[in-house]
Amino acid sequence: MDILVDNQQELAKIGARLGSAAKGGEVVELIGDVGAGKTTLTKAIALGMGISDDVGSPSYVLSQTYDAPSGLRLRHYDFYRLSDPGILAAELEEALQDEHAVIVIEWGDIVAGILPNDHLQIRIVPTSDIARRLSFTSGGESSKRLVERLK
């Protein structure tokens, strides 16, 4: 499924809907060039989960965890600067076992072998300076349920 958004506000609405649909155990992989909107989408997912913390790009710290009032956790990973995931691969594998975690991964190609089949892949492609095309690929029931909330 593809969705066209005309601006960051529309992108944020998509993310908030994904966040509010999350029940725990979901894995979302964000693919896009630098500046495509991956962190903007992650911030909106956090807001949809009820997280009021300032969610930023974890490019320099590599991972961040945010607690939602519902008892869920947002685990945000960014593997952009890594040529090998090292110990973070083990951390991610552990996080994938947490049924209360919603995991969002930027630049996930380096950990593709670790990701479960049932994850939602969102490809973000700029179509102008502010517009984006979002392409959603679901790998199983959990990720399909998230996409259904967007229809």
DSSP file (Angstrom, degrees, kcal/mol; ACC not computed):
  #  RESIDUE AA STRUCTURE BP1 BP2  ACC     N-H-->O    O-->H-N    N-H-->O    O-->H-N    TCO  KAPPA ALPHA  PHI   PSI    X-CA   Y-CA   Z-CA
    1    1 A M              0   0    0      0, 0.0   135,-3.3     0, 0.0     2,-0.4   0.000 360.0 360.0 360.0 139.4    0.0    0.0    0.0
    2    2 A D  E     -A  135   0A   0    133,-0.2     2,-0.4     2,-0.0   133,-0.2  -0.930 360.0-170.4-117.8 143.4    1.2    3.5   -0.8
    3    3 A I  E     -A  134   0A   0    131,-2.5   131,-3.3    -2,-0.4     2,-0.5  -1.000  12.1-147.8-131.3 132.2    0.1    6.8    0.8
    4    4 A L  E     -A  133   0A   0     -2,-0.4     2,-0.4   129,-0.2   129,-0.2  -0.862  13.9-168.6 -97.8 131.6    1.1   10.2   -0.5
    5    5 A V  E     -A  132   0A   0    127,-2.9   127,-2.5    -2,-0.5     3,-0.1  -0.959  14.9-156.7-120.1 141.4    1.5   13.0    2.1
    6    6 A D  S    S-     0   0    0     -2,-0.4     2,-0.3   125,-0.2   124,-0.1   0.608  71.5  -0.4 -91.7 -13.6    1.8   16.6    1.2
    7    7 A N  S  > S-     0   0    0    125,-0.1     4,-1.8     1,-0.1     3,-0.2  -0.956  81.0 -85.9-163.7 176.6    3.6   17.9    4.3
    8    8 A Q  H  > S+     0   0    0     -2,-0.3     4,-2.6     1,-0.2     5,-0.2   0.819 119.5  60.6 -65.9 -31.3    5.1   17.0    7.7
    9    9 A Q  H  > S+     0   0    0      2,-0.2     4,-1.8     1,-0.2    -1,-0.2   0.906 106.6  45.8 -64.0 -40.6    1.8   17.4    9.4
   10   10 A E  H  > S+     0   0    0     -3,-0.2     4,-1.7     2,-0.2    -1,-0.2   0.884 111.6  52.1 -68.5 -37.6    0.2   14.7    7.3
   11   11 A L  H  X S+     0   0    0     -4,-1.8     4,-2.1     1,-0.2    -2,-0.2   0.912 108.9  51.2 -61.3 -42.6    3.3   12.5    7.9
   12   12 A A  H  X S+     0   0    0     -4,-2.6     4,-2.7     1,-0.2    -2,-0.2   0.863 105.4  55.3 -64.7 -36.5    2.8   13.0   11.6
   13   13 A K  H  X S+     0   0    0     -4,-1.8     4,-2.0     2,-0.2    -1,-0.2   0.898 107.3  50.1 -63.1 -39.7   -0.8   12.0   11.4
   14   14 A I  H  X S+     0   0    0     -4,-1.7     4,-2.1     2,-0.2    -2,-0.2   0.942 112.3  47.2 -62.4 -47.3    0.2    8.7    9.8
   15   15 A G  H  X S+     0   0    0     -4,-2.1     4,-2.7     1,-0.2    -2,-0.2   0.902 110.0  52.3 -61.7 -42.3    2.7    8.1   12.6
   16   16 A A  H  X S+     0   0    0     -4,-2.7     4,-2.5     1,-0.2    -1,-0.2   0.885 108.6  50.9 -63.1 -38.4    0.2    9.0   15.4
   17   17 A R  H  X S+     0   0    0     -4,-2.0     4,-1.2     2,-0.2    -1,-0.2   0.897 110.8  48.9 -65.7 -39.6   -2.3    6.5   13.9
   18   18 A L  H  X S+     0   0    0     -4,-2.1     4,-0.9     2,-0.2     3,-0.3   0.935 112.3  48.8 -62.6 -45.6    0.4    3.8   13.9
   19   19 A G  H >< S+     0   0    0     -4,-2.7     3,-0.6     1,-0.2    -2,-0.2   0.892 109.9  50.0 -62.7 -40.9    1.4    4.6   17.5
   20   20 A S  H 3< S+     0   0    0     -4,-2.5    -1,-0.2     1,-0.2    -2,-0.2   0.760 110.0  52.3 -71.3 -22.1   -2.2    4.6   18.7
   21   21 A A  H 3< S+     0   0    0     -4,-1.2    -1,-0.2    -3,-0.3    -2,-0.2   0.632  85.4 110.6 -84.3 -14.9   -2.8    1.2   17.0
   22   22 A A    <<  +     0   0    0     -4,-0.9    50,-0.1    -3,-0.6    80,-0.1  -0.353  36.0 173.3 -67.8 137.9    0.3   -0.4   18.7
   23   23 A K        -     0   0    0      1,-0.2    -1,-0.1    78,-0.1     2,-0.1   0.408  58.5 -81.6-119.3  -5.4   -0.4   -3.1   21.3
   24   24 A G  S    S+     0   0    0     76,-0.1    78,-0.2    48,-0.0    76,-0.2   0.047 106.4  60.2 107.5 140.2    3.2   -4.2   21.9
   25   25 A G  S    S+     0   0    0     76,-3.0     2,-0.2    73,-0.4    77,-0.2   0.365  70.4 134.3  92.3  -4.4    5.4   -6.6   20.0
   26   26 A E        -     0   0    0     75,-0.3    77,-2.7    73,-0.1     2,-0.4  -0.518  39.0-158.7 -80.3 147.0    5.3   -4.6   16.7
   27   27 A V  E     -b  103   0A   0     91,-0.3    93,-3.0    75,-0.2     2,-0.5  -0.996   6.6-171.1-126.8 126.5    8.4   -4.0   14.7
   28   28 A V  E     -bc 104 120A   0     75,-3.3    77,-2.9    -2,-0.4     2,-0.6  -0.976   5.5-162.3-122.4 122.9    8.6   -1.1   12.3
   29   29 A E  E     -bc 105 121A   0     91,-3.1    93,-3.1    -2,-0.5     2,-0.5  -0.920   8.7-156.2-105.8 123.7   11.5   -0.7    9.9
   30   30 A L  E     -bc 106 122A   0     75,-3.2    77,-1.2    -2,-0.6     2,-0.4  -0.873   9.8-172.9-103.9 127.3   11.9    2.8    8.3
   31   31 A I  E     + c   0 123A   0     91,-2.9    93,-3.4    -2,-0.5     2,-0.3  -0.974  28.5 107.9-121.9 130.4   13.8    3.1    5.1
   32   32 A G        -     0   0    0     -2,-0.4    93,-0.1    91,-0.2     3,-0.1  -0.868  62.4 -83.9 172.4 157.4   14.6    6.4    3.4
   33   33 A D    >   -     0   0    0     91,-0.5     3,-2.1    -2,-0.3     5,-0.3  -0.134  67.8 -67.7 -66.1 168.7   17.5    8.7    2.7
   34   34 A V  T 3  S+     0   0    0      1,-0.3    -1,-0.2     2,-0.1     0, 0.0  -0.398 127.2  18.9 -56.3 130.4   18.8   11.3    5.2
   35   35 A G  T 3  S+     0   0    0     -3,-0.1    -1,-0.3    -2,-0.1    -2,-0.1   0.496  86.5 121.6  85.2   4.0   16.1   13.9    5.7
   36   36 A A  S <  S-     0   0    0     -3,-2.1    -2,-0.1    88,-0.1    -3,-0.1   0.815  89.1 -96.3 -70.6 -29.3   13.3   11.7    4.3
   37   37 A G  S  > S+     0   0    0     -4,-0.3     4,-2.4    -5,-0.1     5,-0.2   0.557  79.3 134.2 124.6  15.8   11.2   11.9    7.5
   38   38 A K  H  > S+     0   0    0     -5,-0.3     4,-2.1     1,-0.2     5,-0.1   0.930  81.2  41.5 -62.5 -46.8   12.1    8.7    9.5
   39   39 A T  H  > S+     0   0    0      2,-0.2     4,-2.7     1,-0.2    -1,-0.2   0.869 112.2  55.5 -71.8 -35.2   12.6   10.5   12.8
   40   40 A T  H  > S+     0   0    0      2,-0.2     4,-1.7     1,-0.2    -2,-0.2   0.924 109.9  46.8 -59.1 -44.2    9.6   12.7   12.2
   41   41 A L  H  X S+     0   0    0     -4,-2.4     4,-2.1     2,-0.2    -2,-0.2   0.898 111.4  51.3 -65.2 -40.5    7.5    9.6   11.7
   42   42 A T  H  X S+     0   0    0     -4,-2.1     4,-2.4     2,-0.2    -2,-0.2   0.910 107.2  52.9 -63.9 -42.9    9.0    8.0   14.9
   43   43 A K  H  X S+     0   0    0     -4,-2.7     4,-2.1     1,-0.2    -1,-0.2   0.898 110.7  48.1 -57.9 -40.8    8.2   11.1   16.9
   44   44 A A  H  X S+     0   0    0     -4,-1.7     4,-2.5     2,-0.2    -1,-0.2   0.864 107.5  54.2 -71.0 -36.1    4.6   10.9   15.8
   45   45 A I  H  X S+     0   0    0     -4,-2.1     4,-1.3     2,-0.2    -2,-0.2   0.935 109.2  50.3 -59.8 -44.8    4.4    7.1   16.6
   46   46 A A  H ><>S+     0   0    0     -4,-2.4     5,-2.6     1,-0.2     3,-0.5   0.926 109.7  49.5 -59.4 -46.1    5.6    8.1   20.1
   47   47 A L  H ><5S+     0   0    0     -4,-2.1     3,-1.6     1,-0.2    -1,-0.2   0.906 108.0  54.1 -60.3 -41.5    2.9   10.8   20.4
   48   48 A G  H 3<5S+     0   0    0     -4,-2.5    -1,-0.2     1,-0.3    -2,-0.2   0.776 106.4  52.6 -63.6 -25.8    0.3    8.3   19.3
   49   49 A M  T <<5S-     0   0    0     -4,-1.3    21,-0.5    -3,-0.5    -1,-0.3   0.482 123.9-106.9 -85.0  -4.5    1.5    6.0   22.1
   50   50 A G  T < 5 +     0   0    0     -3,-1.6     2,-0.5    -4,-0.4    -3,-0.2   0.611  68.5 150.3  88.8  13.5    1.0    8.8   24.5
   51   51 A I      < -     0   0    0     -5,-2.6    -1,-0.3    -6,-0.2     4,-0.1  -0.689  24.2-177.5 -83.8 125.3    4.7    9.5   25.0
   52   52 A S        +     0   0    0     -2,-0.5    -1,-0.1    -3,-0.1    -5,-0.1   0.501  44.9 113.6-101.4  -5.7    5.4   13.1   25.9
   53   53 A D  S    S-     0   0    0     14,-0.2     2,-0.9     1,-0.1    -2,-0.0  -0.238  82.3 -99.0 -61.7 154.4    9.2   12.8   26.0
   54   54 A D        -     0   0    0      1,-0.0     2,-0.6     0, 0.0    -1,-0.1  -0.686  41.9-155.9 -76.9 107.3   11.2   14.7   23.3
   55   55 A V        +     0   0    0     -2,-0.9     2,-0.2    -4,-0.1   -12,-0.1  -0.761  20.1 172.4 -89.9 123.4   12.0   11.9   20.8
   56   56 A G        -     0   0    0     -2,-0.6     8,-0.0   -14,-0.1     0, 0.0  -0.683  42.8 -74.8-121.9 176.8   15.1   12.6   18.8
   57   57 A S        -     0   0    0     -2,-0.2     3,-0.5     1,-0.1     4,-0.2  -0.595  33.8-151.1 -72.2 127.2   17.2   10.8   16.3
   58   58 A P     >  +     0   0    0      0, 0.0     4,-3.6     0, 0.0    20,-0.3   0.076  55.7 127.2 -86.7  28.1   19.4    8.3   18.1
   59   59 A S  T  4 S+     0   0    0      1,-0.2    22,-0.3     2,-0.2    19,-0.0   0.835  80.1  33.5 -54.1 -36.3   22.1    8.6   15.4
   60   60 A Y  T  4 S+     0   0    0     -3,-0.5    -1,-0.2     1,-0.1    -3,-0.0   0.714 128.2  36.4 -96.0 -21.4   24.8    9.3   18.0
   61   61 A V  T  4 S-     0   0    0     -4,-0.2     2,-1.2    -3,-0.1    -2,-0.2   0.545  93.1-146.2-104.9 -10.5   23.5    7.2   20.9
   62   62 A L  S  < S+     0   0    0     -4,-3.6    16,-2.3    15,-0.0     2,-0.3  -0.072  70.1  33.8  75.4 -33.3   22.2    4.4   18.6
   63   63 A S  E     -D   77   0A   0     -2,-1.2     2,-0.3    14,-0.2    14,-0.2  -0.995  57.6-177.5-151.8 148.8   19.2    3.4   20.7
   64   64 A Q  E     -D   76   0A   0     12,-2.2    12,-2.9    -2,-0.3     2,-0.4  -0.986  12.1-151.6-140.7 148.5   16.7    5.1   23.0
   65   65 A T  E     -D   75   0A   0     -2,-0.3     2,-0.4    10,-0.2    10,-0.2  -0.986  11.1-173.1-123.5 134.6   13.8    3.8   25.1
   66   66 A Y  E     -D   74   0A   0      8,-2.5     8,-3.1    -2,-0.4     2,-0.4  -0.988  17.3-136.3-127.5 134.9   10.7    5.8   25.9
   67   67 A D  E     -D   73   0A   0     -2,-0.4     6,-0.2     6,-0.2   -14,-0.2  -0.775  13.7-150.5 -95.4 133.3    8.0    4.6   28.3
   68   68 A A    >   -     0   0    0      4,-2.9     3,-1.8    -2,-0.4   -18,-0.1  -0.689  26.0-117.1 -95.7 152.9    4.3    5.1   27.4
   69   69 A P  T 3  S+     0   0    0      0, 0.0   -19,-0.1     0, 0.0    -1,-0.1   0.751 112.3  65.1 -59.9 -23.6    1.6    5.7   30.1
   70   70 A S  T 3  S-     0   0    0    -21,-0.5     3,-0.1     1,-0.1   -20,-0.1   0.568 122.2-102.1 -75.9  -9.4    0.0    2.4   28.9
   71   71 A G  S <  S+     0   0    0     -3,-1.8     2,-0.1     1,-0.4    -1,-0.1   0.304  85.4 124.3  99.3  -7.7    2.9    0.3   30.0
   72   72 A L        -     0   0    0    -23,-0.2    -4,-2.9   -50,-0.1    -1,-0.4  -0.402  49.9-144.5 -77.1 162.4    4.3    0.0   26.5
   73   73 A R  E     -De  67 101A   0     27,-2.5    29,-3.2    -6,-0.2     2,-0.6  -0.989   4.4-142.9-127.7 138.9    7.8    1.0   25.6
   74   74 A L  E     -De  66 102A   0     -8,-3.1    -8,-2.5    -2,-0.4     2,-0.6  -0.915  15.3-165.8 -97.3 121.8    9.1    2.6   22.4
   75   75 A R  E     -De  65 103A   0     27,-2.8    29,-2.7    -2,-0.6     2,-0.5  -0.949   7.5-167.6-108.9 114.1   12.5    1.2   21.5
   76   76 A H  E     -De  64 104A   0    -12,-2.9   -12,-2.2    -2,-0.6     2,-0.4  -0.910   5.6-176.2-111.4 119.9   14.1    3.4   18.8
   77   77 A Y  E     -De  63 105A   0     27,-2.9    29,-2.8    -2,-0.5     2,-0.4  -0.899  11.5-172.5-117.4 144.5   17.2    2.2   17.0
   78   78 A D  E     + e   0 106A   0    -16,-2.3     3,-0.3    -2,-0.4    29,-0.2  -0.928   7.7 175.2-137.2 111.2   19.3    4.0   14.4
   79   79 A F    >   +     0   0    0     27,-2.2     3,-1.5    -2,-0.4    28,-0.1   0.132  42.9 119.0-100.8  19.1   22.1    1.9   12.7
   80   80 A Y  T 3  S+     0   0    0      1,-0.3    -1,-0.2    26,-0.1    27,-0.1   0.866  76.1  42.0 -55.2 -44.5   23.1    4.7   10.3
   81   81 A R  T 3  S+     0   0    0     -3,-0.3     2,-0.4   -22,-0.3    -1,-0.3   0.379  97.3  96.4 -89.3   4.7   26.7    5.1   11.4
   82   82 A L    <   -     0   0    0     -3,-1.5    28,-0.1     1,-0.1    -3,-0.0  -0.778  42.6-177.7-104.3 138.8   27.5    1.4   11.9
   83   83 A S  S    S+     0   0    0     -2,-0.4    -1,-0.1     1,-0.4    -3,-0.0   0.559  91.6  24.3 -97.7 -14.6   29.2   -1.0    9.5
   84   84 A D  S    S-     0   0    0      1,-0.1    -1,-0.4    -5,-0.0    27,-0.1  -0.963  73.0-142.6-147.1 129.7   28.6   -3.8   12.0
   85   85 A P    >   +     0   0    0      0, 0.0     3,-1.8     0, 0.0     4,-0.4   0.724  37.9 171.8 -70.5 -19.2   25.9   -3.8   14.6
   86   86 A G  T >>  -     0   0    0      1,-0.3     3,-1.5     2,-0.2     4,-0.7  -0.161  67.5  -3.2  52.3-133.9   28.1   -5.5   17.2
   87   87 A I  H 3> S+     0   0    0      1,-0.3     4,-1.9     2,-0.2     3,-0.3   0.738 126.3  70.8 -64.7 -23.9   26.6   -5.6   20.7
   88   88 A L  H <> S+     0   0    0     -3,-1.8     4,-2.7     1,-0.2    -1,-0.3   0.791  89.7  61.7 -65.9 -25.2   23.5   -3.7   19.5
   89   89 A A  H <> S+     0   0    0     -3,-1.5     4,-2.4    -4,-0.4    -1,-0.2   0.918 105.6  46.3 -63.4 -42.3   22.5   -6.8   17.6
   90   90 A A  H  X S+     0   0    0     -4,-0.7     4,-2.0    -3,-0.3    -2,-0.2   0.899 112.2  50.7 -66.5 -40.4   22.2   -8.7   20.9
   91   91 A E  H  X S+     0   0    0     -4,-1.9     4,-2.5     2,-0.2    -2,-0.2   0.923 111.5  48.2 -61.4 -44.4   20.3   -5.8   22.5
   92   92 A L  H  X S+     0   0    0     -4,-2.7     4,-2.3     2,-0.2    -2,-0.2   0.915 108.7  53.3 -63.5 -43.2   17.9   -5.7   19.5
   93   93 A E  H  < S+     0   0    0     -4,-2.4     4,-0.5     1,-0.2    -1,-0.2   0.894 111.0  47.3 -59.4 -39.4   17.4   -9.5   19.7
   94   94 A E  H >< S+     0   0    0     -4,-2.0     3,-1.3     1,-0.2     4,-0.4   0.919 110.3  51.8 -66.8 -43.8   16.5   -9.1   23.4
   95   95 A A  H >< S+     0   0    0     -4,-2.5     3,-1.6     1,-0.3     6,-0.2   0.850 100.3  63.4 -61.8 -34.3   14.2   -6.2   22.7
   96   96 A L  T 3< S+     0   0    0     -4,-2.3    -1,-0.3     1,-0.3    -2,-0.2   0.706  98.8  56.0 -64.9 -18.3   12.4   -8.3   20.1
   97   97 A Q  T <  S+     0   0    0     -3,-1.3     2,-0.8    -4,-0.5    -1,-0.3   0.560  83.2 100.2 -86.9  -9.9   11.4  -10.7   22.8
   98   98 A D    X   -     0   0    0     -3,-1.6     3,-1.6    -4,-0.4   -73,-0.4  -0.682  56.0-165.2 -83.5 108.5    9.7   -7.9   24.9
   99   99 A E  T 3  S+     0   0    0     -2,-0.8    -1,-0.2     1,-0.3   -73,-0.1   0.603  88.1  56.4 -70.9 -10.4    5.9   -8.1   24.2
  100  100 A H  T 3  S+     0   0    0    -76,-0.2   -27,-2.5   -75,-0.1     2,-0.4   0.362  91.2  95.1 -99.2   3.7    5.5   -4.7   25.7
  101  101 A A  E <   - e   0  73A   0     -3,-1.6   -76,-3.0   -29,-0.2     2,-0.5  -0.770  55.9-159.8-100.8 140.7    7.9   -3.0   23.3
  102  102 A V  E     - e   0  74A   0    -29,-3.2   -27,-2.8    -2,-0.4     2,-0.5  -0.987  23.4-154.4-109.1 120.6    7.2   -1.3   20.0
  103  103 A I  E     -be  27  75A   0    -77,-2.7   -75,-3.3    -2,-0.5     2,-0.5  -0.865  14.6-174.1-108.7 125.7   10.4   -1.3   18.1
  104  104 A V  E     -be  28  76A   0    -29,-2.7   -27,-2.9    -2,-0.5     2,-0.5  -0.976   8.7-168.2-117.3 127.7   11.2    1.3   15.4
  105  105 A I  E     -be  29  77A   0    -77,-2.9   -75,-3.2    -2,-0.5     2,-0.4  -0.965   7.9-163.8-123.7 124.6   14.4    0.8   13.4
  106  106 A E  E    S+be  30  78A   0    -29,-2.8   -27,-2.2    -2,-0.5   -75,-0.1  -0.854  81.1   9.6-100.8 142.4   16.1    3.3   11.1
  107  107 A W  S >  S+     0   0    0    -77,-1.2     3,-0.7    -2,-0.4    -1,-0.2   0.939  79.0 164.7  57.4  51.4   18.7    2.1    8.7
  108  108 A G  G >   +     0   0    0    -78,-0.4     3,-1.6    -3,-0.4     7,-0.2   0.400  41.7  99.5 -83.4   2.0   17.8   -1.5    9.5
  109  109 A D  G >  S+     0   0    0      1,-0.3     3,-1.1     2,-0.2    -1,-0.2   0.833  78.5  59.7 -59.1 -30.5   19.5   -3.2    6.5
  110  110 A I  G <  S+     0   0    0     -3,-0.7    -1,-0.3     1,-0.2     3,-0.1   0.704 114.0  36.1 -71.3 -19.2   22.5   -4.1    8.8
  111  111 A V  G X> S+     0   0    0     -3,-1.6     3,-2.0     1,-0.1     4,-1.3   0.083  78.1 121.7-118.1  21.6   20.2   -6.1   11.1
  112  112 A A  T <4 S+     0   0    0     -3,-1.1     3,-0.2     1,-0.3    -1,-0.1   0.835  71.7  58.0 -55.1 -35.4   17.9   -7.5    8.4
  113  113 A G  T 34 S+     0   0    0     -4,-0.2    -1,-0.3     1,-0.2    -2,-0.1   0.659 106.9  48.7 -70.7 -15.2   18.8  -11.1    9.4
  114  114 A I  T <4 S+     0   0    0     -3,-2.0    -1,-0.2     2,-0.1    -2,-0.2   0.748  88.0  99.5 -92.7 -29.1   17.6  -10.4   13.0
  115  115 A L  S  < S-     0   0    0     -4,-1.3     4,-0.1    -7,-0.2     2,-0.0  -0.291  77.6-115.7 -65.0 140.8   14.2   -8.8   12.1
  116  116 A P        -     0   0    0      0, 0.0    -1,-0.1     0, 0.0    -2,-0.1  -0.355  20.6-117.0 -70.5 156.8   11.2  -11.1   12.4
  117  117 A N  S    S+     0   0    0      1,-0.2     2,-1.9    -2,-0.0    -2,-0.1   0.899 107.9  69.5 -58.5 -39.8    9.2  -11.9    9.3
  118  118 A D  S    S+     0   0    0     20,-0.1     2,-0.3     2,-0.1   -91,-0.3  -0.554  74.6 118.7 -84.1  78.4    6.3  -10.1   10.8
  119  119 A H        -     0   0    0     -2,-1.9    20,-0.7   -93,-0.1     2,-0.6  -0.975  63.3-119.0-136.5 155.7    7.5   -6.6   10.7
  120  120 A L  E     -cF  28 138A   0    -93,-3.0   -91,-3.1    -2,-0.3     2,-0.5  -0.836  23.7-160.2 -96.4 120.8    6.2   -3.5    9.0
  121  121 A Q  E     -cF  29 137A   0     16,-2.7    16,-2.4    -2,-0.6     2,-0.5  -0.891   6.0-170.2-101.7 126.1    8.6   -1.9    6.5
  122  122 A I  E     -cF  30 136A   0    -93,-3.1   -91,-2.9    -2,-0.5     2,-0.5  -0.962   4.8-162.3-119.2 115.5    7.9    1.7    5.6
  123  123 A R  E     -cF  31 135A   0     12,-2.7    12,-2.4    -2,-0.5     2,-0.6  -0.862   7.0-158.9 -97.0 125.2    9.8    3.2    2.7
  124  124 A I  E     + F   0 134A   0    -93,-3.4   -91,-0.5    -2,-0.5    10,-0.2  -0.923  12.3 179.5-110.1 117.9    9.8    7.0    2.7
  125  125 A V  E     - F   0 133A   0      8,-2.5     8,-2.7    -2,-0.6     2,-0.1  -0.967  25.6-130.0-122.2 118.6   10.5    8.6   -0.7
  126  126 A P  E     + F   0 132A   0      0, 0.0     6,-0.3     0, 0.0     3,-0.1  -0.439  22.5 179.6 -63.5 134.6   10.5   12.4   -1.1
  127  127 A T  S    S-     0   0    0      4,-2.1     2,-0.3     1,-0.2     5,-0.2   0.475  74.3  -9.4-110.9 -10.2    8.4   13.5   -4.1
  128  128 A S  S    S-     0   0    0      3,-1.2    -1,-0.2     0, 0.0     0, 0.0  -0.885  96.8 -69.6-161.3-170.5    9.2   17.2   -3.5
  129  129 A D  S    S+     0   0    0     -2,-0.3  -122,-0.0     1,-0.2     3,-0.0   0.841 132.5  12.0 -61.3 -31.9   10.8   19.3   -0.7
  130  130 A I  S    S+     0   0    0   -124,-0.1     2,-0.2  -123,-0.0    -1,-0.2   0.603 110.0  87.0-121.9 -17.6    7.9   18.6    1.6
  131  131 A A        -     0   0    0   -124,-0.1    -4,-2.1  -123,-0.0    -3,-1.2  -0.567  52.8-171.5 -89.5 151.6    5.8   15.8    0.1
  132  132 A R  E     -AF   5 126A   0   -127,-2.5  -127,-2.9    -6,-0.3     2,-0.5  -0.979  21.4-141.5-139.9 150.2    6.5   12.1    0.6
  133  133 A R  E     -AF   4 125A   0     -8,-2.7    -8,-2.5    -2,-0.3     2,-0.5  -0.975  20.4-159.0-109.0 125.1    5.3    8.8   -0.7
  134  134 A L  E     -AF   3 124A   0   -131,-3.3  -131,-2.5    -2,-0.5     2,-0.5  -0.918   3.5-165.1-105.6 124.6    5.1    6.1    2.0
  135  135 A S  E     -AF   2 123A   0    -12,-2.4   -12,-2.7    -2,-0.5     2,-0.4  -0.952   7.6-157.5-112.3 123.3    5.2    2.5    0.8
  136  136 A F  E     - F   0 122A   0   -135,-3.3     2,-0.4    -2,-0.5   -14,-0.2  -0.856  11.6-177.6-105.7 130.3    4.0   -0.1    3.4
  137  137 A T  E     - F   0 121A   0    -16,-2.4   -16,-2.7    -2,-0.4     2,-0.3  -0.983  11.0-159.3-127.2 118.8    5.0   -3.8    3.3
  138  138 A S  E     - F   0 120A   0     -2,-0.4   -18,-0.2   -18,-0.2   -20,-0.1  -0.767  11.5-169.4 -99.1 142.2    3.6   -6.1    5.9
  139  139 A G        -     0   0    0    -20,-0.7     2,-0.3    -2,-0.3    -1,-0.1   0.431  65.4 -15.6-108.7  -0.5    5.2   -9.4    6.8
  140  140 A G  S  > S-     0   0    0    -21,-0.1     4,-2.3     1,-0.1     5,-0.2  -0.962  88.0 -58.2-178.2-169.7    2.5  -10.9    9.0
  141  141 A E  H  > S+     0   0    0     -2,-0.3     4,-2.2     1,-0.2     5,-0.2   0.889 123.0  50.2 -63.6 -44.4   -0.6  -10.5   11.0
  142  142 A S  H  > S+     0   0    0      1,-0.2     4,-1.4     2,-0.2    -1,-0.2   0.930 115.3  42.6 -62.2 -46.4    0.7   -7.9   13.5
  143  143 A S  H  > S+     0   0    0      1,-0.2     4,-1.9     2,-0.2    -1,-0.2   0.846 111.7  55.0 -72.0 -32.4    2.1   -5.6   10.8
  144  144 A K  H  X S+     0   0    0     -4,-2.3     4,-2.4     1,-0.2    -1,-0.2   0.888 104.1  55.7 -64.6 -37.8   -1.0   -6.1    8.6
  145  145 A R  H  X S+     0   0    0     -4,-2.2     4,-1.2     1,-0.2    -1,-0.2   0.892 106.4  50.6 -61.8 -39.8   -3.2   -4.9   11.6
  146  146 A L  H >< S+     0   0    0     -4,-1.4     3,-0.5     1,-0.2     4,-0.4   0.933 110.7  48.0 -62.5 -45.4   -1.1   -1.7   11.8
  147  147 A V  H >< S+     0   0    0     -4,-1.9     3,-1.8     1,-0.2     4,-0.5   0.877 104.5  60.6 -64.6 -37.0   -1.6   -1.0    8.1
  148  148 A E  H >< S+     0   0    0     -4,-2.4     3,-1.2     1,-0.3    -1,-0.2   0.836  96.0  62.0 -58.3 -33.0   -5.3   -1.7    8.3
  149  149 A R  T << S+     0   0    0     -4,-1.2    -1,-0.3    -3,-0.5    -2,-0.2   0.661  99.0  57.1 -67.8 -14.3   -5.6    1.2   10.8
  150  150 A L  T <         0   0    0     -3,-1.8    -1,-0.2    -4,-0.4    -2,-0.2   0.590 360.0 360.0 -91.8 -11.2   -4.4    3.5    8.1
  151  151 A K    <         0   0    0     -3,-1.2    -1,-0.2    -4,-0.5    -2,-0.1   0.475 360.0 360.0 -82.6 360.0   -7.1    2.7    5.6
